[in-house]
Amino acid sequence: MDGCDFVSDDGPPGAMPCGGLALISALLKNAAIEESEVEATGERLGKLKSVLSLSPQCSLKRLEKYYVYHISHDDLYEVNEDGFRFLESCEKGEQSKDLEPEPGFLTYCIDEGLLVQGPVLHTR
């Protein structure tokens, strides 16, 4: 359970189970669901967490070169053509297997808030 202090190694001592964990525990205890269903759901949620989208606060700009403009930070980032094509695919929700960015680029984009990662795909 992502975000639950009870199961987190970094959680405070004596943390109580979150509502989600308590609910799953009760459902398992009463045989309303099986452990395999919980595991399968966790795998599906894990896959959803890997969805990348262009941040709603960002806009792609093709001027003399390729740029990403972060609206709320008022920052302009220059990217190469491959990086721009990857970000464009994230903007459209068309993450192609052909467009695999360098790991450093991907980390940088997430850290700078250019890309958001989560269960919901933000398309425009």
N, C-alpha and C positions, 0 to 999 in steps of 0.2 A: 504494500500500500504506500504509494509515493506520497510523501508529505505527512505521514503519520509518525509523530514523535515516539510512540510506543514501540515501533519496530525499527526505528532508526538508531544507528550506532552513535549518532551525534545528539540524540534526544536528551532532554533533561532527566535526571534520576527520578524515578517514581511516576513517569508519565502514564496517563491512562490511555486505554485504547480509543482510537477515534471512532466516530459513529459507523463508518463504513466497515471497519474491522469487527466491531461488536455485532453488526448486522450479519456479516458473513459467518462469524462464529456461531451465532444463534441459528442461522439457516442450516449450517453443517450439523450442529448438535441435534436439531429436530428432523434431520434427514430430508429437508426440503430441497437441498441441492447436494451434489456429490463433489468431492475434492477435485476430480478430473475436470468438472465444469469451471471451478474457480481457476485452475491452472490454465485451461484453454482461454478463458476470458483475460487472464493476465498476459498471455502471449499476444492476444489481439490488441490489448491496450498498449503493450510494449511496441508493437509495430506502428500504432497510431502516433506515438510520441515522436517518431522519426520524421514526421511530415514537416517539410520546410516551406515557408512562405515568405515573400517579400514583406517586410514590416509595413503596416498601414501608414506609418510615419515617413515612408520612403517613396521616392519617385525615380524612375530611370530616365536619364537624359542623354540623348545622342547629339552632341554639339560637334566641335572639331574632333573631339575624342569621346570616349565612353565614360559616363559618370553615373553615380548614384547620389541623389540629394536627400539628406535626412532633414526633413522639414522642421521638426521640433528642436533639433540641435543647430540648425542652420549651417550644416557642414556639407561640403561637396567632396565626394570620394572619386578619384580617377581609378578606373579598372581597365584591364585589357579586354580585347574582344571576346575571348573565351569566358572570362568572368562575367562579362555583360550578358552573353548568351545564356549562361547558367542562371543568373539572377532574373533574366527575362522569363525563363521557363518556370522559375519559382513563382513569379508574378502571375503567370497564366495557369498555374496548377498543372503544368505539363512537364514534370521533372523527368527528363529523358535519361535513360541508362547511358546514352552516348556522352552526356555532359557530366562528367565527374570532376569536380573542382579539386584543386590541391588541398590537402587537409588544413594547411595553414591558412589558406584563403577562407575556407568554410568557418573555421574557428574565429578568425578575425571578423567576419561578417556577423556572426552570432554575438560576439563580444561587443561590437560597436552598435548593435541593435538594427542592423540592416536586414537581417533575416530573423524570423521568429520560428521557434520549433515548438510544436505542440500537437494536440489531437485534432485541431481544427485547421483546415486548409483555408487560408485567406486569399481569395482570388478577387480580381477586379475586372 
